[in-house]
Amino acid sequence: PAVMRYLAPLKSPSIFLFCAIPQIMAIATLNEIYDNHAVFSSKVKIRKGEACRIILNSGNLESTLDMFGGYMEKLHKKLRDSDPSFDTLKRNLDVGFAARDEHLTKTGQV
């Protein structure tokens, strides 16, 4: 996905973390709120432990993409055909999976 093109050229570790952490937090939150009816009656957030795991494991592109891919897979499993946004979400996730796999192939990690 675009997040790979956004993060790949960043060389400074502090700048990378500054940019990577919000990207992972965003997809983690999307995964948490998707098809969760609690969003209409309470605050739905990722757990503090999950946020800590994201912060501690976002040190490089590979680990960041691994976490991003994990959240994409979880979200993909939650998709329902009856959801009006199903086609858009599925298409975007498929693009994300393809981009991740292409990156892993280029870097010899597959």
N, CA, C and O atoms as CSV, one atom per row, in Angstrom:
chain,resi,resn,atom,element,x,y,z
A,1,PRO,N,N,0.825,-1.196,0.000
A,1,PRO,CA,C,0.000,0.000,0.000
A,1,PRO,C,C,0.865,1.254,0.000
A,1,PRO,O,O,2.093,1.178,0.028
A,2,ALA,N,N,0.228,2.369,-0.030
A,2,ALA,CA,C,0.940,3.647,-0.065
A,2,ALA,C,C,1.855,3.812,1.145
A,2,ALA,O,O,2.862,4.515,1.064
A,3,VAL,N,N,1.523,3.182,2.249
A,3,VAL,CA,C,2.347,3.315,3.452
A,3,VAL,C,C,3.768,2.812,3.187
A,3,VAL,O,O,4.721,3.334,3.767
A,4,MET,N,N,3.923,1.814,2.328
A,4,MET,CA,C,5.269,1.313,2.026
A,4,MET,C,C,6.079,2.356,1.272
A,4,MET,O,O,7.245,2.590,1.588
A,5,ARG,N,N,5.469,2.973,0.285
A,5,ARG,CA,C,6.160,4.023,-0.477
A,5,ARG,C,C,6.466,5.223,0.420
A,5,ARG,O,O,7.469,5.910,0.225
A,6,TYR,N,N,5.612,5.467,1.386
A,6,TYR,CA,C,5.773,6.577,2.319
A,6,TYR,C,C,6.928,6.312,3.288
A,6,TYR,O,O,7.714,7.216,3.571
A,7,LEU,N,N,7.037,5.096,3.794
A,7,LEU,CA,C,8.029,4.787,4.815
A,7,LEU,C,C,9.371,4.331,4.261
A,7,LEU,O,O,10.402,4.560,4.894
A,8,ALA,N,N,9.384,3.696,3.104
A,8,ALA,CA,C,10.612,3.092,2.571
A,8,ALA,C,C,11.791,4.065,2.451
A,8,ALA,O,O,12.908,3.678,2.795
A,9,PRO,N,N,11.605,5.297,1.986
A,9,PRO,CA,C,12.776,6.167,1.832
A,9,PRO,C,C,13.297,6.788,3.133
A,9,PRO,O,O,14.350,7.426,3.130
A,10,LEU,N,N,12.584,6.612,4.227
A,10,LEU,CA,C,12.994,7.246,5.485
A,10,LEU,C,C,14.189,6.517,6.080
A,10,LEU,O,O,14.122,5.317,6.342
A,11,LYS,N,N,15.274,7.238,6.291
A,11,LYS,CA,C,16.517,6.621,6.790
A,11,LYS,C,C,16.793,6.929,8.258
A,11,LYS,O,O,17.390,6.110,8.956
A,12,SER,N,N,16.377,8.071,8.725
A,12,SER,CA,C,16.614,8.440,10.120
A,12,SER,C,C,15.680,7.628,11.022
A,12,SER,O,O,14.464,7.668,10.840
A,13,PRO,N,N,16.236,6.890,11.994
A,13,PRO,CA,C,15.390,6.071,12.874
A,13,PRO,C,C,14.305,6.871,13.604
A,13,PRO,O,O,13.179,6.394,13.739
A,14,SER,N,N,14.625,8.058,14.065
A,14,SER,CA,C,13.621,8.825,14.811
A,14,SER,C,C,12.506,9.314,13.887
A,14,SER,O,O,11.338,9.325,14.277
A,15,ILE,N,N,12.852,9.711,12.686
A,15,ILE,CA,C,11.827,10.136,11.729
A,15,ILE,C,C,10.992,8.942,11.297
A,15,ILE,O,O,9.774,9.050,11.147
A,16,PHE,N,N,11.654,7.791,11.095
A,16,PHE,CA,C,10.913,6.587,10.721
A,16,PHE,C,C,9.871,6.250,11.787
A,16,PHE,O,O,8.709,6.003,11.464
A,17,LEU,N,N,10.282,6.240,13.045
A,17,LEU,CA,C,9.348,5.936,14.134
A,17,LEU,C,C,8.222,6.955,14.190
A,17,LEU,O,O,7.060,6.594,14.377
A,18,PHE,N,N,8.566,8.235,14.026
A,18,PHE,CA,C,7.569,9.302,14.056
A,18,PHE,C,C,6.505,9.079,12.982
A,18,PHE,O,O,5.336,9.407,13.187
A,19,CYS,N,N,6.902,8.526,11.846
A,19,CYS,CA,C,5.962,8.308,10.741
A,19,CYS,C,C,5.298,6.929,10.795
A,19,CYS,O,O,4.124,6.797,10.449
A,20,ALA,N,N,6.030,5.911,11.221
A,20,ALA,CA,C,5.514,4.539,11.185
A,20,ALA,C,C,4.470,4.267,12.267
A,20,ALA,O,O,3.450,3.632,12.001
A,21,ILE,N,N,4.716,4.738,13.460
A,21,ILE,CA,C,3.817,4.420,14.575
A,21,ILE,C,C,2.379,4.863,14.298
A,21,ILE,O,O,1.461,4.074,14.525
A,22,PRO,N,N,2.139,6.094,13.814
A,22,PRO,CA,C,0.744,6.468,13.537
A,22,PRO,C,C,0.093,5.615,12.434
A,22,PRO,O,O,-1.116,5.383,12.461
A,23,GLN,N,N,0.892,5.155,11.475
A,23,GLN,CA,C,0.338,4.318,10.409
A,23,GLN,C,C,-0.157,2.978,10.969
A,23,GLN,O,O,-1.235,2.506,10.608
A,24,ILE,N,N,0.632,2.381,11.843
A,24,ILE,CA,C,0.248,1.096,12.435
A,24,ILE,C,C,-0.912,1.300,13.409
A,24,ILE,O,O,-1.835,0.487,13.456
A,25,MET,N,N,-0.866,2.376,14.178
A,25,MET,CA,C,-1.975,2.671,15.102
A,25,MET,C,C,-3.282,2.847,14.325
A,25,MET,O,O,-4.346,2.423,14.777
A,26,ALA,N,N,-3.190,3.473,13.159
A,26,ALA,CA,C,-4.393,3.711,12.356
A,26,ALA,C,C,-5.016,2.409,11.882
A,26,ALA,O,O,-6.227,2.225,12.008
A,27,ILE,N,N,-4.210,1.498,11.338
A,27,ILE,CA,C,-4.811,0.248,10.851
A,27,ILE,C,C,-5.227,-0.635,12.017
A,27,ILE,O,O,-6.191,-1.392,11.897
A,28,ALA,N,N,-4.524,-0.557,13.143
A,28,ALA,CA,C,-4.939,-1.312,14.327
A,28,ALA,C,C,-6.294,-0.806,14.818
A,28,ALA,O,O,-7.152,-1.600,15.203
A,29,THR,N,N,-6.484,0.498,14.804
A,29,THR,CA,C,-7.760,1.082,15.223
A,29,THR,C,C,-8.863,0.737,14.239
A,29,THR,O,O,-9.976,0.409,14.649
A,30,LEU,N,N,-8.573,0.807,12.955
A,30,LEU,CA,C,-9.561,0.416,11.946
A,30,LEU,C,C,-9.984,-1.028,12.154
A,30,LEU,O,O,-11.167,-1.357,12.060
A,31,ASN,N,N,-9.021,-1.884,12.436
A,31,ASN,CA,C,-9.323,-3.287,12.696
A,31,ASN,C,C,-10.215,-3.430,13.929
A,31,ASN,O,O,-11.097,-4.288,13.967
A,32,GLU,N,N,-9.984,-2.595,14.925
A,32,GLU,CA,C,-10.763,-2.663,16.165
A,32,GLU,C,C,-12.196,-2.151,15.972
A,32,GLU,O,O,-13.130,-2.705,16.551
A,33,ILE,N,N,-12.373,-1.115,15.177
A,33,ILE,CA,C,-13.709,-0.519,15.046
A,33,ILE,C,C,-14.545,-1.146,13.935
A,33,ILE,O,O,-15.767,-0.996,13.931
A,34,TYR,N,N,-13.914,-1.844,12.996
A,34,TYR,CA,C,-14.678,-2.416,11.887
A,34,TYR,C,C,-15.702,-3.432,12.412
A,34,TYR,O,O,-15.356,-4.360,13.143
A,35,ASP,N,N,-16.934,-3.242,12.033
A,35,ASP,CA,C,-18.037,-4.139,12.393
A,35,ASP,C,C,-18.174,-4.311,13.908
A,35,ASP,O,O,-18.550,-5.382,14.385
A,36,ASN,N,N,-17.872,-3.266,14.646
A,36,ASN,CA,C,-17.961,-3.284,16.097
A,36,ASN,C,C,-19.059,-2.303,16.503
A,36,ASN,O,O,-18.865,-1.089,16.437
A,37,HIS,N,N,-20.178,-2.813,16.909
A,37,HIS,CA,C,-21.320,-1.963,17.245
A,37,HIS,C,C,-21.112,-1.145,18.514
A,37,HIS,O,O,-21.882,-0.228,18.799
A,38,ALA,N,N,-20.078,-1.475,19.273
A,38,ALA,CA,C,-19.781,-0.713,20.484
A,38,ALA,C,C,-19.375,0.726,20.157
A,38,ALA,O,O,-19.422,1.594,21.029
A,39,VAL,N,N,-18.976,0.985,18.911
A,39,VAL,CA,C,-18.573,2.355,18.556
A,39,VAL,C,C,-19.740,3.337,18.696
A,39,VAL,O,O,-19.526,4.546,18.790
A,40,PHE,N,N,-20.954,2.828,18.709
A,40,PHE,CA,C,-22.124,3.695,18.831
A,40,PHE,C,C,-22.498,3.988,20.279
A,40,PHE,O,O,-23.321,4.864,20.544
A,41,SER,N,N,-21.899,3.261,21.213
A,41,SER,CA,C,-22.294,3.445,22.608
A,41,SER,C,C,-21.123,3.677,23.566
A,41,SER,O,O,-21.341,4.022,24.727
A,42,SER,N,N,-19.902,3.495,23.105
A,42,SER,CA,C,-18.754,3.684,23.983
A,42,SER,C,C,-17.512,4.005,23.160
A,42,SER,O,O,-17.536,3.981,21.929
A,43,LYS,N,N,-16.439,4.303,23.860
A,43,LYS,CA,C,-15.163,4.547,23.185
A,43,LYS,C,C,-14.540,3.204,22.843
A,43,LYS,O,O,-14.427,2.321,23.694
A,44,VAL,N,N,-14.147,3.064,21.610
A,44,VAL,CA,C,-13.477,1.836,21.179
A,44,VAL,C,C,-12.054,2.212,20.809
A,44,VAL,O,O,-11.826,3.025,19.913
A,45,LYS,N,N,-11.115,1.623,21.497
A,45,LYS,CA,C,-9.700,1.920,21.286
A,45,LYS,C,C,-8.910,0.625,21.289
A,45,LYS,O,O,-9.381,-0.413,21.753
A,46,ILE,N,N,-7.703,0.708,20.762
A,46,ILE,CA,C,-6.825,-0.442,20.915
A,46,ILE,C,C,-6.336,-0.450,22.358
A,46,ILE,O,O,-6.254,0.598,22.999
A,47,ARG,N,N,-6.017,-1.619,22.858
A,47,ARG,CA,C,-5.560,-1.748,24.234
A,47,ARG,C,C,-4.181,-1.105,24.418
A,47,ARG,O,O,-3.407,-0.995,23.466
A,48,LYS,N,N,-3.887,-0.689,25.631
A,48,LYS,CA,C,-2.594,-0.058,25.911
A,48,LYS,C,C,-1.444,-1.006,25.612
A,48,LYS,O,O,-0.411,-0.593,25.086
A,49,GLY,N,N,-1.625,-2.265,25.946
A,49,GLY,CA,C,-0.581,-3.250,25.663
A,49,GLY,C,C,-0.311,-3.380,24.175
A,49,GLY,O,O,0.833,-3.542,23.751
A,50,GLU,N,N,-1.375,-3.306,23.387
A,50,GLU,CA,C,-1.233,-3.362,21.929
A,50,GLU,C,C,-0.501,-2.128,21.427
A,50,GLU,O,O,0.358,-2.233,20.552
A,51,ALA,N,N,-0.829,-0.967,21.966
A,51,ALA,CA,C,-0.140,0.266,21.586
A,51,ALA,C,C,1.348,0.175,21.939
A,51,ALA,O,O,2.196,0.598,21.154
A,52,CYS,N,N,1.661,-0.362,23.092
A,52,CYS,CA,C,3.067,-0.537,23.493
A,52,CYS,C,C,3.783,-1.487,22.544
A,52,CYS,O,O,4.919,-1.227,22.148
A,53,ARG,N,N,3.132,-2.583,22.178
A,53,ARG,CA,C,3.735,-3.537,21.244
A,53,ARG,C,C,4.032,-2.863,19.910
A,53,ARG,O,O,5.086,-3.091,19.316
A,54,ILE,N,N,3.112,-2.039,19.445
A,54,ILE,CA,C,3.313,-1.318,18.186
A,54,ILE,C,C,4.519,-0.384,18.305
A,54,ILE,O,O,5.376,-0.358,17.422
A,55,ILE,N,N,4.583,0.370,19.380
A,55,ILE,CA,C,5.681,1.316,19.569
A,55,ILE,C,C,7.024,0.590,19.639
A,55,ILE,O,O,8.002,1.021,19.028
A,56,LEU,N,N,7.063,-0.503,20.378
A,56,LEU,CA,C,8.320,-1.226,20.566
A,56,LEU,C,C,8.772,-1.985,19.323
A,56,LEU,O,O,9.964,-2.245,19.158
A,57,ASN,N,N,7.836,-2.342,18.448
A,57,ASN,CA,C,8.183,-3.161,17.284
A,57,ASN,C,C,8.117,-2.417,15.958
A,57,ASN,O,O,8.035,-3.046,14.903
A,58,SER,N,N,8.151,-1.107,15.995
A,58,SER,CA,C,8.083,-0.320,14.758
A,58,SER,C,C,9.440,0.245,14.362
A,58,SER,O,O,9.501,1.291,13.715
A,59,GLY,N,N,10.515,-0.415,14.731
A,59,GLY,CA,C,11.843,0.141,14.537
A,59,GLY,C,C,12.397,0.110,13.132
A,59,GLY,O,O,13.318,0.864,12.817
A,60,ASN,N,N,11.851,-0.753,12.272
A,60,ASN,CA,C,12.357,-0.803,10.900
A,60,ASN,C,C,11.218,-1.150,9.950
A,60,ASN,O,O,10.127,-1.527,10.377
A,61,LEU,N,N,11.486,-1.017,8.671
A,61,LEU,CA,C,10.437,-1.208,7.675
A,61,LEU,C,C,9.879,-2.626,7.699
A,61,LEU,O,O,8.668,-2.816,7.595
A,62,GLU,N,N,10.744,-3.614,7.835
A,62,GLU,CA,C,10.280,-5.001,7.782
A,62,GLU,C,C,9.332,-5.328,8.937
A,62,GLU,O,O,8.277,-5.925,8.722
A,63,SER,N,N,9.702,-4.939,10.158
A,63,SER,CA,C,8.824,-5.245,11.297
A,63,SER,C,C,7.534,-4.436,11.213
A,63,SER,O,O,6.469,-4.916,11.601
A,64,THR,N,N,7.630,-3.219,10.711
A,64,THR,CA,C,6.444,-2.385,10.553
A,64,THR,C,C,5.502,-3.003,9.524
A,64,THR,O,O,4.294,-3.078,9.748
A,65,LEU,N,N,6.052,-3.441,8.402
A,65,LEU,CA,C,5.219,-4.064,7.371
A,65,LEU,C,C,4.645,-5.390,7.849
A,65,LEU,O,O,3.540,-5.766,7.459
A,66,ASP,N,N,5.388,-6.097,8.688
A,66,ASP,CA,C,4.879,-7.345,9.247
A,66,ASP,C,C,3.656,-7.078,10.124
A,66,ASP,O,O,2.654,-7.788,10.033
A,67,MET,N,N,3.742,-6.058,10.969
A,67,MET,CA,C,2.585,-5.708,11.800
A,67,MET,C,C,1.432,-5.211,10.940
A,67,MET,O,O,0.282,-5.598,11.150
A,68,PHE,N,N,1.739,-4.352,9.972
A,68,PHE,CA,C,0.706,-3.823,9.083
A,68,PHE,C,C,0.003,-4.974,8.376
A,68,PHE,O,O,-1.224,-4.991,8.281
A,69,GLY,N,N,0.783,-5.941,7.876
A,69,GLY,CA,C,0.212,-7.105,7.200
A,69,GLY,C,C,-0.658,-7.938,8.129
A,69,GLY,O,O,-1.695,-8.458,7.718
A,70,GLY,N,N,-0.238,-8.065,9.376
A,70,GLY,CA,C,-1.042,-8.804,10.350
A,70,GLY,C,C,-2.404,-8.166,10.566
A,70,GLY,O,O,-3.420,-8.858,10.633
A,71,TYR,N,N,-2.420,-6.842,10.676
A,71,TYR,CA,C,-3.699,-6.150,10.830
A,71,TYR,C,C,-4.540,-6.234,9.558
A,71,TYR,O,O,-5.766,-6.318,9.629
A,72,MET,N,N,-3.882,-6.211,8.390
A,72,MET,CA,C,-4.639,-6.379,7.142
A,72,MET,C,C,-5.298,-7.759,7.109
A,72,MET,O,O,-6.452,-7.890,6.702
A,73,GLU,N,N,-4.571,-8.771,7.534
A,73,GLU,CA,C,-5.125,-10.132,7.536
A,73,GLU,C,C,-6.304,-10.248,8.508
A,73,GLU,O,O,-7.317,-10.864,8.180
A,74,LYS,N,N,-6.176,-9.665,9.689
A,74,LYS,CA,C,-7.280,-9.699,10.652
A,74,LYS,C,C,-8.513,-8.989,10.102
A,74,LYS,O,O,-9.636,-9.472,10.242
A,75,LEU,N,N,-8.287,-7.840,9.478
A,75,LEU,CA,C,-9.402,-7.087,8.896
A,75,LEU,C,C,-10.039,-7.870,7.754
A,75,LEU,O,O,-11.262,-7.890,7.614
A,76,HIS,N,N,-9.215,-8.507,6.947
A,76,HIS,CA,C,-9.723,-9.299,5.823
A,76,HIS,C,C,-10.643,-10.417,6.311
A,76,HIS,O,O,-11.664,-10.700,5.685
A,77,LYS,N,N,-10.285,-11.046,7.421
A,77,LYS,CA,C,-11.098,-12.130,7.977
A,77,LYS,C,C,-12.451,-11.636,8.495
A,77,LYS,O,O,-13.415,-12.400,8.546
A,78,LYS,N,N,-12.519,-10.359,8.878
A,78,LYS,CA,C,-13.757,-9.794,9.405
A,78,LYS,C,C,-14.737,-9.357,8.314
A,78,LYS,O,O,-15.917,-9.151,8.597
A,79,LEU,N,N,-14.271,-9.217,7.088
A,79,LEU,CA,C,-15.130,-8.683,6.023
A,79,LEU,C,C,-16.370,-9.544,5.821
A,79,LEU,O,O,-16.313,-10.773,5.874
A,80,ARG,N,N,-17.479,-8.876,5.592
A,80,ARG,CA,C,-18.746,-9.548,5.308
A,80,ARG,C,C,-19.236,-9.098,3.936
A,80,ARG,O,O,-19.178,-7.914,3.606
A,81,ASP,N,N,-19.715,-10.039,3.148
A,81,ASP,CA,C,-20.255,-9.713,1.818
A,81,ASP,C,C,-21.386,-8.699,1.890
A,81,ASP,O,O,-21.573,-7.915,0.960
A,82,SER,N,N,-22.133,-8.705,2.971
A,82,SER,CA,C,-23.294,-7.823,3.091
A,82,SER,C,C,-22.916,-6.368,3.423
A,82,SER,O,O,-23.765,-5.479,3.361
A,83,ASP,N,N,-21.658,-6.132,3.772
A,83,ASP,CA,C,-21.201,-4.786,4.100
A,83,ASP,C,C,-21.163,-3.940,2.823
A,83,ASP,O,O,-20.569,-4.359,1.829
A,84,PRO,N,N,-21.785,-2.759,2.834
A,84,PRO,CA,C,-21.764,-1.896,1.640
A,84,PRO,C,C,-20.353,-1.491,1.203
A,84,PRO,O,O,-20.130,-1.180,0.032
A,85,SER,N,N,-19.419,-1.494,2.124
A,85,SER,CA,C,-18.043,-1.128,1.774
A,85,SER,C,C,-17.168,-2.340,1.474
A,85,SER,O,O,-15.950,-2.218,1.343
A,86,PHE,N,N,-17.799,-3.519,1.367
A,86,PHE,CA,C,-17.044,-4.763,1.165
A,86,PHE,C,C,-16.124,-4.685,-0.049
A,86,PHE,O,O,-14.934,-4.981,0.058
A,87,ASP,N,N,-16.656,-4.293,-1.192
A,87,ASP,CA,C,-15.851,-4.289,-2.423
A,87,ASP,C,C,-14.654,-3.346,-2.302
A,87,ASP,O,O,-13.543,-3.699,-2.696
A,88,THR,N,N,-14.877,-2.167,-1.765
A,88,THR,CA,C,-13.795,-1.192,-1.617
A,88,THR,C,C,-12.738,-1.697,-0.639
A,88,THR,O,O,-11.543,-1.625,-0.925
A,89,LEU,N,N,-13.169,-2.204,0.505
A,89,LEU,CA,C,-12.221,-2.720,1.492
A,89,LEU,C,C,-11.447,-3.910,0.943
A,89,LEU,O,O,-10.228,-3.983,1.101
A,90,LYS,N,N,-12.136,-4.832,0.309
A,90,LYS,CA,C,-11.477,-6.018,-0.241
A,90,LYS,C,C,-10.453,-5.620,-1.291
A,90,LYS,O,O,-9.331,-6.128,-1.295
A,91,ARG,N,N,-10.833,-4.721,-2.174
A,91,ARG,CA,C,-9.923,-4.271,-3.232
A,91,ARG,C,C,-8.678,-3.608,-2.619
A,91,ARG,O,O,-7.554,-3.888,-3.035
A,92,ASN,N,N,-8.886,-2.737,-1.640
A,92,ASN,CA,C,-7.746,-2.071,-1.002
A,92,ASN,C,C,-6.858,-3.046,-0.235
A,92,ASN,O,O,-5.634,-2.922,-0.255
A,93,LEU,N,N,-7.462,-3.997,0.430
A,93,LEU,CA,C,-6.663,-5.004,1.126
A,93,LEU,C,C,-5.883,-5.864,0.140
A,93,LEU,O,O,-4.723,-6.190,0.388
A,94,ASP,N,N,-6.503,-6.232,-0.968
A,94,ASP,CA,C,-5.809,-7.027,-1.982
A,94,ASP,C,C,-4.609,-6.270,-2.551
A,94,ASP,O,O,-3.551,-6.857,-2.777
A,95,VAL,N,N,-4.777,-4.965,-2.781
A,95,VAL,CA,C,-3.656,-4.134,-3.242
A,95,VAL,C,C,-2.557,-4.117,-2.177
A,95,VAL,O,O,-1.373,-4.209,-2.500
A,96,GLY,N,N,-2.949,-4.000,-0.928
A,96,GLY,CA,C,-1.986,-4.005,0.166
A,96,GLY,C,C,-1.228,-5.313,0.267
A,96,GLY,O,O,-0.011,-5.310,0.452
A,97,PHE,N,N,-1.930,-6.433,0.149
A,97,PHE,CA,C,-1.270,-7.738,0.194
A,97,PHE,C,C,-0.286,-7.887,-0.960
A,97,PHE,O,O,0.828,-8.376,-0.771
A,98,ALA,N,N,-0.696,-7.465,-2.153
A,98,ALA,CA,C,0.172,-7.568,-3.328
A,98,ALA,C,C,1.425,-6.708,-3.156
A,98,ALA,O,O,2.528,-7.143,-3.486
A,99,ALA,N,N,1.256,-5.488,-2.638
A,99,ALA,CA,C,2.401,-4.599,-2.430
A,99,ALA,C,C,3.343,-5.167,-1.372
A,99,ALA,O,O,4.564,-5.112,-1.522
A,100,ARG,N,N,2.772,-5.707,-0.313
A,100,ARG,CA,C,3.607,-6.308,0.735
A,100,ARG,C,C,4.383,-7.496,0.189
A,100,ARG,O,O,5.584,-7.627,0.430
A,101,ASP,N,N,3.696,-8.361,-0.546
A,101,ASP,CA,C,4.357,-9.540,-1.104
A,101,ASP,C,C,5.440,-9.159,-2.096
A,101,ASP,O,O,6.499,-9.785,-2.141
A,102,GLU,N,N,5.172,-8.126,-2.896
A,102,GLU,CA,C,6.173,-7.645,-3.855
A,102,GLU,C,C,7.405,-7.121,-3.118
A,102,GLU,O,O,8.536,-7.401,-3.516
A,103,HIS,N,N,7.186,-6.368,-2.055
A,103,HIS,CA,C,8.308,-5.838,-1.263
A,103,HIS,C,C,9.106,-6.985,-0.653
A,103,HIS,O,O,10.336,-6.971,-0.698
A,104,LEU,N,N,8.427,-7.974,-0.085
A,104,LEU,CA,C,9.110,-9.093,0.523
A,104,LEU,C,C,9.909,-9.896,-0.504
A,104,LEU,O,O,11.001,-10.381,-0.211
A,105,THR,N,N,9.351,-10.029,-1.710
A,105,THR,CA,C,10.063,-10.735,-2.769
A,105,THR,C,C,11.311,-9.963,-3.199
A,105,THR,O,O,12.377,-10.551,-3.384
A,106,LYS,N,N,11.174,-8.637,-3.357
A,106,LYS,CA,C,12.312,-7.795,-3.748
A,106,LYS,C,C,13.437,-7.860,-2.735
A,106,LYS,O,O,14.613,-7.869,-3.100
A,107,THR,N,N,13.076,-7.906,-1.467
A,107,THR,CA,C,14.102,-7.891,-0.414
A,107,THR,C,C,14.543,-9.297,-0.039
A,107,THR,O,O,15.342,-9.464,0.882
A,108,GLY,N,N,14.036,-10.318,-0.738
A,108,GLY,CA,C,14.462,-11.686,-0.506
A,108,GLY,C,C,13.944,-12.291,0.781
A,108,GLY,O,O,14.557,-13.218,1.313
A,109,GLN,N,N,12.850,-11.801,1.288
A,109,GLN,CA,C,12.296,-12.311,2.537
A,109,GLN,C,C,11.223,-13.357,2.335
A,109,GLN,O,O,10.628,-13.837,3.299
A,110,VAL,N,N,10.973,-13.713,1.088
A,110,VAL,CA,C,9.972,-14.758,0.815
A,110,VAL,C,C,10.673,-15.983,0.329
A,110,VAL,O,O,10.027,-16.990,0.037
